[in-house]
């Protein structure tokens, strides 16, 4: 009995410590520049100092309490995030299944068998009654992993679980950024709606004035028509932005995954201007190679590549023999009271060796498939890095130019406001026709809306930069 135990232990040790045919892994070249492109002033676009995005939790970057509440609600209720988390659990369970194949599955069993056979069917004069009692354990079809096929599959499953975990983190980062960006869009559309409503009030006064002047004979029907055109245009803009505000709220509810609580909505309504939002902390871009450790999509792509690399090892192992063991041991007796008596022990040891001889080239085809899939994952990994580099580079360039553009747009709004005020004064004094006021009003209206759009783009770009640099995976 001790010799059989020693043999089984030796086979188990041999299986666990068998060789591996997984190719050595070397991280592919990132295929991106070592530094970010130069900004407008000639310096590196990432040279501006600030906190490292990966070390700055989302609650430290999104400091607005309303935005924080919306993010927390989304992290609790968003269905896409739930699916990503469940995918992680599924992949981890699959790894457990594959890894368990390295060890024998031992089942305990107890049995009772009774049979009756007529005598004339077995060549005897009397019938045969058979009763058999058994108790023991068995290990069925345990494959010794001498060439690492099972461990290669387990390695692939493990890397897939890691990839899904990183994908879940990436889903969380995307969700946080989308919630804040949509909240900012809602604020901007509300501000644009207020501008349009103010323009409607102003133009309604202008229409009444032109009608009064027309009645007094000091104005023309053309002036009245032009004033009404501007009024109707502003009214159409009011309807447009009312729709946009409602759609933004619908999108926020979808991202949050539940109705927005009344107290949170009241605090949202209390914010009047996009510029009332707290400013985002400055971020340091570092160097492009930092993204390899920060970006969850890059880490997920590398784990997927490692899984494909492990699959090559499994395909290689298919060319070698496989050894399967079946063993059982226990007690057997025709009488229950004698089951544990002397000499009632039973055992079975049945090894089986399978050697691939002819399979019409399927093993070679499977190996080719595994190698091609690995090359595909290498390309996907490099493309993911290049996409990350592009995302950060664009966000950095935009960050360096939005400030100047907004300053110029603010100056344009001030100039248009002055032009409109002077035009109105000259029209009321009878010096200029109403067409001058109309042109000035349209220019001012457009300049105000463009300023709001630029301010929104600037803030959304900073949210994008934070996400692109790999921030937001911790609170």
Secondary structure, 3 states (H helix, E strand, C coil): CHHHHHHHHHHHHHHHCCCCCCCCCCCCCCCCCCCCCECCCCCECCCCCCEEHHHCCHHHHCCCHHHHHHHHHHHHHCHHHHHHHHHHHHHHHHHHHHHHCCCCCEEEEEEEEEEEECHHHCCCCCCEEEEEEEEEEEEEEEEECCCCHHHHHHHHHHHHHHHHHHHHHHHHHHHHHHHHHHHHHHHHHHHHHHHHHHHHHHHHHHHHHHHHHHHCCCCCHHHHHHHHHHHHHHHHHHHHHHHHHHHHHHHHHHHHCCCCCHHHHHHHHCCCCHHHCCCCCCEECCCHHHHHHHCHHHHHHHHHHHHHHHHHHHHHHCCCCEEEEEEEEEEEECCHHHCCCCCCEEEEEEEEEECCCCCCCHHHHHHHHHHHHHHHHHHHHHHHHHHHHHHHHHHHHHHHHHHHHHHHHHHHHHHHHHHHHHHHHHHHCCCCCHHHHHHHHHHHHHHHHHHHHHHHHHHHHHHHHHHHCCCCCCC
